[in-house]
Amino acid sequence: MKEDKYGYNPAEEDDEEYYDDPRPQQDQSIRGYRIVIGILSVILVAISLLYFSIHREQMRDNALLAADRDSIQAGLNDLIINYDSLRYQNDSIAESLTKANELVEQLKQERRWNYNKMRQYEKELGSLRTVMRGYIRQIDSLNTLNKKLITENVSYRKEITSANLRADMAEERQAELENKVKVGAVVRARDIRLMALNDRGREVTRIKNAARLRVDFVLAANELATPGNKAIYVRITSPDGYVLTTESMPTFEFEGSAISYSAMREVDYQNADLEVGIYFNSSGFATGTYKIELYMEGRMIGSTEIAMR
């Protein structure tokens, strides 16, 4: 058929009556896609939220685990310091200290953490702390006992010191008494005289005419003295200050020194008065004051000065 002048074709109009419009189907597909995308978006958001929630919870758990780990390690370090501060030669303490050091090293090398391991470390730490408290109680008990022993020791020392002082005083008194006894036991010489004699043994009035001198004296009675033979030494000092002696110049011991003497004699002393005379043979005596000293048993038992004409 021919088109009119306006371009209208009846045949095309007839064909359009039998052609289906596709736009409604496309709209339905787009809405389906949109629904699916929306659902997926919701699921994705939910998964994201869940992921971040789980991630935050895991980070929080890791932080808690790290905090627990640090707390356990700090507790172990304090425990090691406490064990080390004990400084006792004790095998049990040394074993506990070694165990604490091993736990610290395990904590440093641990890479995978979970609550079971954390509880295990906490259990080990608790056991070590329990042992530590036992040691501390024992040490406190020992310190208390030590203080008691120190107090008792001080008391005993005071008693011993007091006893020693009493013993020293007793020894001093005993020594003093012994010295008094020794002094009291010394035999004294009294009534000392110097006689000038001639060669026949008769007394002369002028000492320059004498051929010998005789020292007369009395050994006084003394019940404390030991009886028996006694050696008596006499020293006669002339007016010019020289000790009269023989050519052999004999000596005896007195206060740690050897001193010369004029004459000596042994007598039998029996704790009673005993008259003694000791002779010195010589000549050429000078007029003046003579000094007489008598010695027996390491002591001077008498002395005097006598003027001779």
C-alpha positions in Angstrom: 0.0 0.0 0.0 1.1 3.5 -0.6 1.7 6.1 1.9 -0.3 9.2 1.8 1.3 12.5 1.8 1.6 12.5 5.5 3.5 9.2 5.6 0.8 7.1 7.0 0.8 3.4 6.0 -2.2 1.3 7.0 -0.1 -1.9 6.8 2.3 -0.7 9.4 -0.6 0.0 11.7 -1.9 -3.5 11.3 1.6 -4.9 12.2 1.8 -2.8 15.3 -1.3 -4.5 16.7 0.6 -7.8 16.8 4.0 -6.5 18.4 4.7 -6.9 22.3 6.4 -4.0 24.2 9.5 -5.4 26.2 9.8 -2.5 28.7 7.7 -4.0 31.5 9.9 -7.1 31.6 13.0 -5.0 31.8 11.6 -3.1 34.7 10.9 -6.3 36.6 14.4 -7.6 36.0 15.9 -4.3 37.3 13.7 -4.4 40.4 14.8 -8.0 41.0 18.5 -7.1 40.7 17.9 -4.2 43.0 16.3 -6.4 45.6 19.2 -8.9 45.4 21.8 -6.1 45.6 20.0 -4.7 48.6 19.9 -8.0 50.3 23.5 -8.6 49.5 24.4 -5.1 50.8 22.5 -5.8 54.0 24.3 -9.2 54.4 27.7 -7.5 53.6 27.0 -4.8 56.2 26.0 -7.4 58.7 29.1 -9.5 57.9 31.3 -6.4 58.2 29.7 -5.4 61.5 30.1 -9.0 62.7 33.8 -9.0 61.5 34.6 -5.7 63.2 32.8 -6.9 66.3 34.7 -10.2 66.3 37.9 -8.3 65.5 37.3 -5.8 68.4 36.5 -8.7 70.7 39.6 -10.5 69.6 41.8 -7.4 70.1 40.2 -6.9 73.5 40.9 -10.5 74.4 44.4 -10.2 73.1 44.8 -7.0 75.2 43.4 -8.9 78.2 45.8 -11.8 77.5 48.7 -9.4 77.1 47.8 -7.7 80.3 47.5 -11.1 82.1 50.8 -12.1 80.6 52.4 -8.9 81.8 50.9 -9.4 85.2 52.2 -12.9 85.5 55.6 -11.9 84.3 55.7 -9.0 86.7 54.6 -11.4 89.5 57.3 -13.8 88.5 59.9 -11.1 88.5 58.9 -9.9 92.0 58.9 -13.5 93.1 62.5 -14.0 91.7 63.6 -10.9 93.6 62.0 -12.1 96.8 63.6 -15.6 96.4 66.9 -13.9 95.6 66.7 -11.7 98.6 66.4 -14.7 100.9 70.1 -15.6 100.0 70.0 -18.9 102.0 72.0 -21.9 101.0 68.8 -24.0 100.7 68.2 -26.6 97.9 64.4 -26.1 98.0 64.7 -22.3 97.6 67.3 -22.7 94.8 64.9 -25.1 93.0 62.0 -22.7 93.3 64.2 -19.9 92.0 65.2 -21.9 89.0 61.5 -22.8 88.3 60.6 -19.1 88.4 63.4 -18.2 86.0 62.3 -21.0 83.6 58.7 -19.6 83.7 60.0 -16.1 82.9 61.9 -17.5 79.9 58.9 -19.4 78.7 56.8 -16.2 79.0 59.3 -14.3 76.9 59.4 -17.0 74.2 55.7 -17.8 74.1 54.1 -16.7 70.7 50.6 -18.3 70.8 48.4 -17.3 73.7 45.1 -18.6 74.9 43.3 -18.7 78.2 44.3 -22.3 79.0 48.0 -21.4 78.8 47.4 -18.2 80.8 45.6 -20.2 83.5 48.5 -22.7 83.6 51.0 -19.9 84.1 48.8 -18.3 86.8 48.6 -21.7 88.5 52.4 -22.1 88.4 52.8 -18.6 89.8 50.3 -19.3 92.5 52.2 -22.4 93.5 55.5 -20.5 93.7 53.8 -17.8 95.7 52.5 -20.4 98.2 56.0 -21.8 98.5 57.4 -18.3 99.0 54.9 -17.5 101.8 55.9 -20.8 103.5 59.5 -19.7 103.3 58.7 -16.3 104.6 56.8 -17.7 107.5 59.7 -20.0 108.3 62.1 -17.1 108.1 59.9 -14.9 110.3 59.8 -17.8 112.8 63.6 -18.1 112.6 64.1 -14.4 113.0 61.8 -14.4 116.0 63.8 -17.4 117.4 67.0 -15.6 116.5 66.0 -12.4 118.3 65.1 -14.6 121.4 68.4 -16.3 121.2 70.2 -13.0 120.9 68.3 -11.7 123.9 69.2 -14.8 125.9 72.8 -14.6 124.6 73.0 -11.0 125.8 71.6 -12.0 129.2 74.0 -15.0 129.4 76.9 -12.7 128.3 75.9 -10.3 131.1 75.8 -13.1 133.6 79.1 -14.5 132.3 80.7 -11.0 132.4 79.4 -10.5 136.0 80.7 -14.0 136.9 84.0 -13.2 135.3 84.2 -9.9 137.2 83.4 -11.8 140.4 86.0 -14.4 139.5 88.6 -11.6 138.7 87.8 -9.9 142.0 88.1 -13.2 143.8 91.4 -13.9 142.0 92.6 -10.4 142.9 91.6 -11.0 146.5 93.3 -14.4 146.5 96.4 -12.9 144.9 96.3 -10.1 147.5 95.9 -12.6 150.3 98.7 -14.7 148.8 100.9 -11.7 148.6 100.0 -10.9 152.2 100.8 -14.4 153.2 104.1 -14.2 151.3 104.9 -10.9 152.9 103.8 -12.2 156.3 105.9 -15.3 155.7 109.1 -13.3 155.3 111.5 -13.8 158.2 112.7 -10.4 159.5 116.1 -9.6 161.1 116.2 -7.4 164.1 118.8 -6.1 166.6 121.4 -5.7 163.9 124.9 -4.9 165.3 128.4 -4.5 163.8 131.4 -5.7 165.9 135.1 -5.0 165.3 137.3 -8.0 166.3 141.0 -8.6 166.5 142.7 -11.7 165.2 141.9 -13.6 168.4 138.2 -12.8 168.1 138.0 -10.2 170.8 136.2 -7.0 170.4 138.3 -3.8 169.9 137.2 -0.2 170.4 139.0 1.1 167.3 137.9 -0.4 163.9 141.3 0.5 162.4 142.7 -2.2 164.7 140.2 -4.8 163.7 141.2 -8.0 161.8 137.6 -9.0 161.1 134.0 -7.7 161.4 131.1 -9.6 162.8 127.4 -8.8 162.0 125.1 -10.0 164.8 121.3 -10.1 164.5 118.3 -12.1 165.4 116.0 -13.9 162.9 112.5 -13.2 164.3 110.1 -16.0 164.9 107.4 -16.4 162.2 104.8 -19.2 162.2 104.0 -18.5 158.5 107.5 -19.0 157.3 108.7 -22.3 155.9 111.2 -23.8 158.3 114.5 -25.4 157.2 117.9 -24.4 156.0 118.2 -20.7 155.0 121.1 -18.9 153.2 121.7 -15.5 154.6 123.8 -12.9 152.7 125.3 -9.8 154.3 126.4 -6.7 152.4 128.7 -4.3 154.4 129.2 -0.9 152.7 132.2 1.1 153.9 132.1 4.8 154.7 133.5 5.6 151.2 130.5 3.8 149.5 132.2 0.5 148.5 130.8 -2.9 149.3 133.3 -4.9 151.3 134.0 -8.2 149.5 136.6 -10.9 149.0 139.0 -11.3 146.1 136.6 -13.8 144.5 133.8 -11.1 144.6 130.9 -13.6 145.0 127.4 -12.6 144.0 123.8 -13.7 144.6 120.5 -13.2 142.7 118.3 -10.3 143.8 115.3 -9.0 141.8 116.7 -10.2 138.5 120.3 -8.9 139.0 123.5 -10.5 140.4 124.8 -8.3 143.2 128.0 -8.8 145.3 128.0 -9.6 149.0 130.5 -9.5 151.8 129.7 -12.9 153.5 127.0 -15.5 153.8 126.0 -18.3 156.2 123.4 -21.1 156.2 121.3 -21.5 159.3 118.5 -24.0 160.4 115.5 -21.9 161.0 112.5 -23.4 162.8 110.1 -20.5 163.1 111.5 -19.3 166.4 113.9 -16.5 167.2 117.4 -17.4 166.2 120.6 -15.5 167.0 123.0 -15.4 164.1 126.5 -14.0 163.6 128.3 -13.7 160.3 132.0 -12.9 160.0 133.9 -10.9 157.4 137.7 -11.3 157.4 139.8 -8.4 156.2 141.9 -5.5 157.5 142.5 -1.8 157.0 139.0 -0.7 158.0 138.3 3.1 158.1 136.5 5.1 160.8 133.0 6.2 159.8 129.5 5.0 159.2 129.0 1.5 157.8 125.8 0.3 156.2 124.6 -3.2 156.9 122.0 -5.1 154.6 120.8 -8.6 155.2 119.2 -10.8 152.4 117.4 -14.2 152.5 115.2 -16.0 150.0 115.4 -13.1 147.5 114.3 -10.5 149.9 116.0 -7.9 152.1 115.2 -8.9 155.6 116.8 -6.0 157.4 119.2 -3.1 157.2 120.9 -0.5 159.4 123.7 2.1 159.6 126.3 1.9 162.3 129.0 4.5 163.1 132.4 2.9 163.9 135.2 4.7 165.6 
